[in-house]
Amino acid sequence: MDNEDHHGPLIDTTIPRRMPEFIIGAGLLVVFVALTVTQVVTRYALNAPLQWTEELAAHLLIWMVFIGAIGVHRRDTHLRVEMLDEWVPPRVVAGIRLAFDFAVLIVLVLMVKSGWDLYQSMRFDKLPALRWPIRNIIIIAPIASAIMAFYSVGHIIGRIKLLQGKTDG
């Protein structure tokens, strides 16, 4: 290994993880792991799998993805190619990201609208094993999209201020 390698850890451990989406996501992850372990034990050790554990775990995974997306979107830490940050002045990067932020905002607004329409149309459909309404699973899409759209507006405002020279980046 090269002694000149100064790369930091992949996860910034200095950031406090007290934001609601991280706490909720961590709780869902614990439940998800418990359900998965229960499913493995009942299927392979007892040879009597529980159908509802697999179904619930799959739907918890959907919720975890959306809640995690809220967390990374709030902090503007989605995966991206950051070569531009090193090669291009901050105002140019802000302009490029501003264009992407507008595109993301449009997509999120469309997801709110179509997610709500889907939620309304699933009024009578139920999960096969749990017999819960499917709309309880689907509702996370428009809710998470609305929250992320709110954060997108904040990102857009910040980038516009940067472009106008009202902040130092």
Secondary structure, 3 states (H helix, E strand, C coil): CCCCCCCCCCCCCCCCCCCHHHHHHHHHHHHHHHHHHHHHHHHHHCCCCCHHHHHHHHHHHHHHHHHHHHHHHHCCCCCCCCHHHHHCCHHHHHHHHHHHHHHHHHHHHHHHHHHHHHHHHCCCCECCCCCCECHHHHCHHHHHHHHHHHHHHHHHHHHHHHHCCCCCC
